[in-house]
Amino acid sequence: MNEPLPLDPGRFQPLTLLPMNPARAALFGANLAGIDPWLRLGYSPAGLARYLSANAQGRQALAVLDGETPAACFSVRPGWLRGPLLELLAVLPQHQGRGLGKKIIRGLADESRCQGQANLWTISSEFNISARGFYHSLGFEENGVLPDLVRLGETEILLRLKLQVV
C-alpha cells in the first residue's frame, strides 16, 4: 500500500502540479530554510532539497505552480494509518492568503476519499499556530502530541482529517 496516490491534476485546477526535480527542490529548499517552521527547526537549504528530491517508499514530492511561478510544494506518503500522511506543505510567503493551501488539501482529500482511504494525516509544530489554525479550519483534529520528534525541546502535533468515503 505504499504506491503513490494517483493524483488527478484536474482536482487542483487552476494550479499546475509538477514532479519535484533537483532544480525545483533546490529552489524550495532555499526558500523554506529561511522561514518558519523550518528556520526554527534548524533545517538547511541543502537538507530540505535532499528531502524534496528523494523518492522514498512511494512518497511523492510535488511542486505547485501558479501560472508559471513556483508557489508551493508538498510531500505525501501513501498508506499510512488508513490514509496518506501529508509530510510537508509549504506555500511560499508571496503566494500565501490566496487559497492555494486549501486547494491542495481539498485535492488530496478528494483523491484519498476516491481511493477508499479513511484519513488524511499531517503533523504541525506546536509553535506553528497559523498552520494549526489552517488545518483546524479544514476539519483536521489533533490526535497526538509528539515531543522532541524533530528537534529536542520542540513538540509536534499529529492531526487527522476523517474522510467520508464515496
C-alpha positions, 0 to 999 in steps of 0.5 A: 500500500505504499504506491503513490496516490494517483493524483488527478491534476484536474482536482487542483485546477487552476494550479499546475502540479509538477514532479519535484526535480533537483532544480525545483527542490533546490529552489524550495529548499532555499526558500523554506530554510529561511522561514518558519517552521523550518528556520526554527527547526534548524533545517538547511537549504541543502537538507530540505532539497535532499528531502524534496528530491528523494523518492522514498517508499512511494512518497511523492514530492510535488511542486505547485505552480501558479501560472508559471511561478513556483508557489508551493510544494508538498510531500505525501506518503501513501498508506499510512494509518488508513490514509496518506500522511501529508509530510510537508506543505509549504506555500511560499510567503508571496503566494500565501492568503490566496487559497492555494493551501486549501486547494491542495488539501481539498485535492488530496482529500478528494483523491484519498476519499476516491481511493477508499482511504479513511484519513488524511494525516499531517503533523504541525509544530506546536509553535506553528499556530497559523498552520494549526489554525489552517488545518483546524479550519479544514476539519483536521483534529489533533490526535497526538502530541509528539515531543522532541520528534524533530528537534529536542525541546520542540513538540509536534502535533499529529492531526487527522482529517476523517474522510467520508468515503464515496 
